Amino acid sequence: MFHNECFANVKDPEFLKRIVVEHEKGTPAVIMHCAMHCYRAGTDDWFKLCGITSPGHGKHYAYTAKTVGDHPVLRGLPKEWALPKRGALSLRHDLADGHAARRGHA
């Protein structure tokens, strides 16, 4: 399942649990950009799924995204590419049990 939603104001833990439980059953997840700092429902369920806690975005500036892992979801993507100034890197606090596949570098 590809998560590219922006639901930071969703506070209902039961709504969140219905999403997380499908991944606990084995459905793979690709979590993109804003989705990693969504679902602030008063639990760590979403952040455990993401493998990261992220409070939001940093400043908008140009940066380069680089592949740092090897995963089938990356097939066909370039090893790195430049993103324009309107891009925003997501701030991260930690990377727990998740595995980063791409990273942005200023």
Steps between C-alpha positions, in 0.01 A plus 500: 500500500635841404441764768520857369231651721519806721282431805688660790170609655354148516485437875280187510710202619238250378513644145878474508493144636289388201779622272792362702344156554505427125875555497541289814332219302776532239385759247817688395511879537678773307475822701558818306585851619221653710351162590788432739380776733127425490260339746583674826243288681671489839669165434828400337328249268552703182858593582586138580363403158704777335811414701549871556359790694474821304368830633452658156689666215813707495565806286437489128823484302646304213649163593608169351318174574731197501433128512644353822346152481412224260130419483267389217287815545800700374533319167511744212582804715827685448770461767462871578311802375479870577183649646413869460483760777128441548583157644511457877698243690314331785664535838571173674569414860593135472494202268399204712436167329430650158738498206552816301504446126548865395637801680511868417825689535540878490 
